[in-house]
Amino acid sequence: MNFKRITRNHKEIKNWVQDRNGIPTVIKDEEIINEEDRLSFDFLNNGRNDRLEKITWTDFFRKFDSECLALVYEDKIFKGEESHRFKFIKID
Protein backbone atom coordinates (compact mmCIF):
# COMPACT_ATOMS: atom_id res chain seq x y z
CA MET A 1 0.00 0.00 0.00
CA ASN A 2 1.30 3.46 -0.89
CA PHE A 3 1.14 6.26 1.63
CA LYS A 4 1.46 9.52 -0.29
CA ARG A 5 2.15 12.71 1.57
CA ILE A 6 2.42 16.33 0.47
CA THR A 7 4.60 18.72 2.43
CA ARG A 8 6.42 22.03 2.37
CA ASN A 9 7.99 21.39 5.78
CA HIS A 10 11.78 21.61 5.46
CA LYS A 11 12.51 19.29 8.38
CA GLU A 12 10.11 16.62 7.10
CA ILE A 13 11.65 16.76 3.61
CA LYS A 14 15.22 16.62 4.88
CA ASN A 15 14.41 13.69 7.20
CA TRP A 16 12.68 11.74 4.43
CA VAL A 17 15.66 12.17 2.08
CA GLN A 18 18.32 11.47 4.69
CA ASP A 19 16.46 8.38 5.96
CA ARG A 20 17.00 7.00 2.45
CA ASN A 21 20.67 8.05 2.31
CA GLY A 22 19.88 10.78 -0.20
CA ILE A 23 21.30 14.21 -0.87
CA PRO A 24 19.79 17.34 -2.48
CA THR A 25 20.72 17.98 -6.10
CA VAL A 26 19.80 19.97 -9.17
CA ILE A 27 19.38 18.40 -12.59
CA LYS A 28 21.70 19.98 -15.13
CA ASP A 29 20.72 19.76 -18.79
CA GLU A 30 23.12 21.59 -21.06
CA GLU A 31 20.98 20.81 -24.12
CA ILE A 32 18.14 22.99 -22.87
CA ILE A 33 18.99 26.67 -23.14
CA ASN A 34 17.44 29.24 -20.77
CA GLU A 35 15.87 26.62 -18.53
CA GLU A 36 16.60 26.81 -14.83
CA ASP A 37 18.10 23.85 -13.04
CA ARG A 38 15.46 21.57 -11.56
CA LEU A 39 15.56 20.25 -8.02
CA SER A 40 16.00 16.56 -7.36
CA PHE A 41 17.57 14.06 -4.96
CA ASP A 42 20.34 11.51 -5.43
CA PHE A 43 19.59 8.43 -3.37
CA LEU A 44 22.55 6.46 -4.68
CA ASN A 45 24.87 9.29 -3.63
CA ASN A 46 27.56 7.87 -5.87
CA GLY A 47 28.18 10.81 -8.19
CA ARG A 48 27.76 8.61 -11.27
CA ASN A 49 24.97 10.65 -12.81
CA ASP A 50 26.57 13.56 -14.66
CA ARG A 51 23.24 15.37 -14.82
CA LEU A 52 22.90 15.59 -11.03
CA GLU A 53 24.86 18.26 -9.21
CA LYS A 54 25.03 18.17 -5.42
CA ILE A 55 23.84 21.33 -3.63
CA THR A 56 23.55 22.33 0.01
CA TRP A 57 20.31 22.02 1.91
CA THR A 58 20.34 25.82 2.28
CA ASP A 59 20.49 26.28 -1.50
CA PHE A 60 17.92 23.53 -2.03
CA PHE A 61 15.35 25.12 0.29
CA ARG A 62 16.04 28.63 -1.03
CA LYS A 63 15.12 27.41 -4.54
CA PHE A 64 12.27 25.24 -3.20
CA ASP A 65 10.69 28.23 -1.44
CA SER A 66 11.32 30.76 -4.21
CA GLU A 67 9.58 28.47 -6.72
CA CYS A 68 6.64 27.85 -4.34
CA LEU A 69 7.08 24.09 -4.48
CA ALA A 70 5.74 21.24 -2.37
CA LEU A 71 7.06 17.69 -2.23
CA VAL A 72 4.77 14.74 -2.93
CA TYR A 73 6.37 11.55 -1.69
CA GLU A 74 5.60 7.95 -0.83
CA ASP A 75 6.48 6.86 2.66
CA LYS A 76 6.23 3.07 2.26
CA ILE A 77 5.47 0.61 -0.50
CA PHE A 78 4.49 -3.05 -0.70
CA LYS A 79 5.74 -5.20 2.20
CA GLY A 80 6.84 -2.16 4.18
CA GLU A 81 9.90 -1.32 2.10
CA GLU A 82 10.97 2.31 1.84
CA SER A 83 10.01 4.15 -1.32
CA HIS A 84 12.20 6.64 -3.16
CA ARG A 85 9.34 7.94 -5.31
CA PHE A 86 8.70 11.66 -5.24
CA LYS A 87 7.77 14.65 -7.35
CA PHE A 88 7.62 18.39 -6.89
CA ILE A 89 4.42 20.32 -7.47
CA LYS A 90 3.84 24.05 -7.73
CA ILE A 91 1.70 25.58 -4.99
CA ASP A 92 -0.21 28.77 -5.75
Sine and cosine of phi, psi and omega as CSV:
sin_phi,cos_phi,sin_psi,cos_psi,sin_omega,cos_omega
0.00,0.00,0.71,-0.70,0.04,-1.00
-1.00,0.01,0.65,-0.76,0.09,-1.00
-0.87,-0.48,0.99,-0.11,-0.01,-1.00
-1.00,0.05,0.65,-0.76,0.05,-1.00
-0.76,-0.65,0.46,-0.89,0.09,-1.00
-0.83,-0.56,0.76,-0.65,-0.02,-1.00
-0.51,-0.86,0.44,-0.90,0.19,-0.98
-0.89,-0.46,0.01,1.00,-0.07,-1.00
-0.95,0.31,0.88,-0.47,-0.07,-1.00
-0.87,0.50,-0.69,0.72,-0.03,-1.00
-0.90,0.43,-0.67,0.74,0.01,-1.00
-0.89,0.46,-0.68,0.73,0.01,-1.00
-0.90,0.44,-0.76,0.65,-0.03,-1.00
-0.87,0.49,-0.68,0.73,0.03,-1.00
-0.89,0.46,-0.69,0.73,-0.01,-1.00
-0.87,0.49,-0.70,0.71,-0.02,-1.00
-0.93,0.38,-0.74,0.67,-0.04,-1.00
-0.93,0.38,-0.52,0.85,0.07,-1.00
-0.89,0.46,-0.36,0.93,0.00,-1.00
-0.95,-0.30,0.32,0.95,0.01,-1.00
0.85,0.53,0.61,0.79,0.00,-1.00
-0.98,-0.20,0.22,-0.98,0.06,-1.00
-0.71,-0.71,0.43,-0.90,0.05,-1.00
-0.97,0.24,0.61,-0.79,0.00,-1.00
-0.59,-0.81,0.18,-0.98,0.25,-0.97
-0.86,-0.51,0.51,-0.86,0.05,-1.00
-1.00,-0.01,0.85,-0.52,0.04,-1.00
-0.99,-0.15,0.76,-0.65,0.07,-1.00
-0.69,-0.72,0.99,-0.14,-0.06,-1.00
-0.94,0.35,-0.27,0.96,0.00,-1.00
-0.98,0.20,-0.32,0.95,-0.02,-1.00
-0.98,-0.22,0.92,-0.40,-0.03,-1.00
-1.00,0.06,0.60,-0.80,0.06,-1.00
0.91,0.42,0.34,0.94,0.09,-1.00
-0.96,-0.29,0.72,-0.69,0.00,-1.00
-0.94,0.34,0.44,-0.90,0.08,-1.00
-0.89,0.46,0.61,-0.79,-0.02,-1.00
-0.98,-0.22,0.61,-0.79,0.01,-1.00
-0.95,0.31,0.52,-0.86,0.07,-1.00
-0.33,-0.95,-0.10,-1.00,0.10,-1.00
-0.73,-0.69,0.51,-0.86,0.11,-0.99
-0.92,-0.39,0.95,-0.33,-0.02,-1.00
-1.00,0.02,-0.31,0.95,0.07,-1.00
-0.99,0.16,-0.48,0.88,0.05,-1.00
0.78,0.63,0.64,0.77,-0.05,-1.00
-0.92,-0.39,-0.04,1.00,0.05,-1.00
0.92,0.38,0.27,0.96,-0.04,-1.00
-1.00,0.09,-0.27,0.96,0.00,-1.00
-1.00,-0.07,0.95,-0.32,-0.05,-1.00
-0.90,0.43,-0.34,0.94,-0.03,-1.00
-0.99,0.11,-0.24,0.97,0.00,-1.00
-0.98,-0.17,0.79,-0.61,0.03,-1.00
-0.88,-0.47,0.84,-0.54,-0.01,-1.00
-0.89,0.45,0.66,-0.75,0.10,-1.00
-0.73,-0.68,0.24,-0.97,0.03,-1.00
-0.98,0.22,0.34,-0.94,0.09,-1.00
-0.89,0.46,-0.58,0.81,0.03,-1.00
-0.87,0.50,-0.74,0.67,0.02,-1.00
-0.91,0.40,-0.63,0.78,0.02,-1.00
-0.85,0.52,-0.79,0.62,-0.07,-1.00
-0.95,0.31,-0.47,0.88,0.10,-1.00
-0.88,0.47,-0.74,0.67,0.01,-1.00
-0.93,0.37,-0.68,0.73,0.02,-1.00
-0.82,0.57,-0.75,0.66,-0.01,-1.00
-0.95,0.32,-0.66,0.75,-0.04,-1.00
-0.92,0.39,-0.45,0.90,0.02,-1.00
-1.00,-0.08,0.08,1.00,0.02,-1.00
0.79,0.61,0.80,0.60,-0.04,-1.00
-0.99,-0.16,0.36,-0.93,0.19,-0.98
-0.76,-0.65,0.43,-0.90,0.03,-1.00
-0.97,-0.23,0.79,-0.61,0.15,-0.99
-0.97,-0.25,0.83,-0.56,-0.04,-1.00
-0.61,-0.80,0.36,-0.93,0.08,-1.00
-0.98,-0.19,0.74,-0.67,-0.03,-1.00
-1.00,0.09,-0.70,0.71,-0.01,-1.00
-0.64,-0.77,0.41,-0.91,0.11,-0.99
-0.81,-0.58,-0.19,-0.98,-0.06,-1.00
-0.72,0.70,0.69,-0.72,0.03,-1.00
0.89,0.45,0.41,0.91,0.12,-0.99
0.97,0.24,0.13,0.99,0.00,-1.00
-0.96,0.27,0.49,-0.87,0.01,-1.00
-0.95,0.30,0.66,-0.75,0.04,-1.00
-0.99,-0.15,0.53,-0.85,0.10,-1.00
-0.94,-0.35,0.17,0.99,-0.07,-1.00
-0.98,0.19,0.72,-0.69,0.00,-1.00
-0.36,-0.93,0.26,-0.96,0.19,-0.98
-0.40,-0.92,0.36,-0.93,0.06,-1.00
-0.98,-0.22,0.64,-0.77,0.08,-1.00
-0.81,-0.59,0.47,-0.88,0.03,-1.00
-1.00,0.08,0.73,-0.68,0.04,-1.00
-0.95,-0.32,0.78,-0.63,0.02,-1.00
-1.00,0.05,0.00,0.00,0.00,0.00
